[in-house]
């Protein structure tokens, strides 16, 4: 017996929204964002890897960390980046379409961290809108990110826009 049958109350559930253009859905969830084409990449010192847990602030580096919006609260934090990578699809194939970088500070010993959630959400949105914003990444971090993207799917890299490729060459 589920909870709704026990209490007689209707339990809130999320709607599955059709992505079809002919869908006339105008109710709850209309205009929702499809994050199926988004992947978070973590750049942590000398390690660059995909961590899908970052979609819900549950990446390997974020687990067990209490975040603050005040940078001064994390004086001994190491710099960690989340790079939002959006994959786009055309009839010719898939490619890396947008990419944005967000900074965090993580102090594992103190279990404290700094990040600005609004910046992370906005940058995710910019990546979905096919923008390339990699301000703050060092040349070494860009090279590591490029290598991960090429290793993940060389064909997607080859099909990617020149603007995106150039941003990782700097």
C-alpha atoms as one frame of an Amber mdcrd trajectory, in Angstrom:
protein
   0.000   0.000   0.000   1.540   3.340  -1.005   1.448   6.548   1.052  -1.530
   8.031  -0.845  -3.675   5.000  -0.017  -2.689   5.115   3.679  -3.472   8.805
   4.227  -5.981   9.497   1.486  -3.834  12.453   0.407  -2.504  12.918  -3.092
   1.288  12.781  -3.200   3.069  15.330  -5.362   4.998  13.826  -8.240   6.955
  15.269 -11.123   5.449  15.305 -14.581   7.264  13.862 -17.559   7.070  16.521
 -20.242   7.108  15.510 -23.882   9.813  17.135 -25.951   7.713  16.916 -29.101
   6.803  20.175 -30.825   3.206  19.048 -31.285   2.772  18.737 -27.521   0.275
  21.328 -26.326   1.288  21.020 -22.679   0.915  24.428 -21.022   0.654  23.429
 -17.356   3.112  22.696 -14.592   6.592  22.097 -15.942   6.033  23.963 -19.220
   9.298  25.510 -20.316  11.353  23.046 -18.328  14.995  22.598 -19.289  16.257
  19.328 -20.727  19.560  18.527 -19.016  20.126  15.253 -20.862  22.732  16.945
 -23.046  24.685  18.400 -20.078  27.736  16.846 -18.425  29.736  18.281 -15.521
  33.515  17.992 -15.646  35.545  18.488 -12.455  39.023  20.006 -12.595  40.638
  19.363  -9.203  44.304  20.322  -9.054  45.907  17.807 -11.472  42.847  15.603
 -12.030  40.153  16.195 -14.672  37.139  13.873 -14.819  33.420  13.672 -15.527
  31.329  13.504 -12.349  27.596  13.373 -13.047  26.942  13.835  -9.304  27.770
  17.522  -9.750  24.388  17.947 -11.444  22.910  17.843  -7.936  25.903  19.229
  -5.986  26.886  15.662  -5.024  30.185  15.301  -6.849  33.104  13.533  -5.189
  34.595  16.865  -4.071  31.283  18.331  -2.835  30.129  15.418  -0.646  30.292
  16.185   3.066  31.126  19.855   2.484  29.141  22.707   4.031  29.165  25.575
   1.538  29.245  29.264   2.256  28.781  32.233  -0.057  31.624  34.042   1.760
  35.007  33.265   0.263  36.705  34.334   3.534  35.056  31.369   5.321  37.387
  29.011   3.417  40.888  30.485   3.831  42.651  27.149   3.245  40.478  25.956
   0.373  41.926  24.503  -2.802  40.563  25.725  -6.105  38.240  23.294  -7.889
  36.356  23.979 -11.109  33.110  22.581 -12.451  32.935  22.914 -16.219  29.441
  22.518 -17.664  29.710  20.860 -21.081  26.665  20.805 -23.362  26.541  18.306
 -26.215  24.527  19.323 -29.258  23.135  17.204 -32.081  22.593  17.987 -35.755
  21.774  15.667 -38.655  25.555  15.540 -39.320  26.305  14.265 -35.814  26.963
  15.321 -32.243  29.458  17.891 -30.974  30.485  19.853 -27.899  28.264  22.918
 -28.229  28.695  25.028 -25.098  31.069  25.119 -22.167  31.293  27.263 -19.030
  33.543  27.114 -15.953  32.546  27.770 -12.323  34.990  28.119  -9.462  34.709
  26.557  -6.005  37.021  26.405  -3.002  37.113  23.142  -1.037  38.734  22.532
   2.362  38.247  18.790   3.013  39.829  18.878   6.492  37.508  21.645   7.717
  34.614  20.229   5.644  33.942  23.759   4.361  33.599  25.115   0.875  32.816
  28.255  -1.065  30.709  28.573  -4.171  28.015  30.827  -5.483  25.105  28.612
  -6.459  23.510  31.301  -8.630  26.716  31.506 -10.682  26.712  27.726 -11.158
  23.069  27.748 -12.303  23.610  30.699 -14.646  26.741  29.158 -16.149  24.903
  25.863 -16.684  22.217  27.839 -18.535  24.858  29.634 -20.633  26.405  26.293
 -21.624  22.978  25.035 -22.698  22.661  28.203 -24.793  25.945  27.245 -26.520
  28.108  29.910 -24.921  31.805  29.360 -24.207  32.976  31.011 -20.959  36.192
  29.634 -19.507  37.420  32.716 -17.620  39.800  31.827 -14.817  41.033  28.490
 -16.150  44.808  28.268 -16.510  46.404  27.104 -19.778  47.209  23.772 -18.068
  43.600  23.329 -16.957  42.351  24.139 -20.462  44.761  21.602 -21.951  43.586
  18.968 -19.462  39.933  19.723 -20.282  40.631  19.515 -24.012  42.381  16.161
 -23.565  39.411  14.783 -21.604  36.967  15.929 -24.310  39.065  14.444 -27.125
  39.552  11.181 -25.212  35.834  10.990 -24.411  34.768  11.389 -28.032  37.208
  12.518 -30.723  34.443  12.747 -33.343  32.453  15.181 -31.178  35.626  17.238
 -30.729  36.225  17.355 -34.497  32.613  18.458 -35.095  32.778  21.196 -32.430
  32.680  24.900 -33.349  35.995  26.676 -33.890  35.148  29.164 -31.114  35.037
  26.331 -28.572  38.261  24.759 -29.844  40.033  28.149 -29.820  38.945  28.809
 -26.217  40.785  25.657 -25.131  43.931  26.493 -27.098  44.613  29.717 -25.168
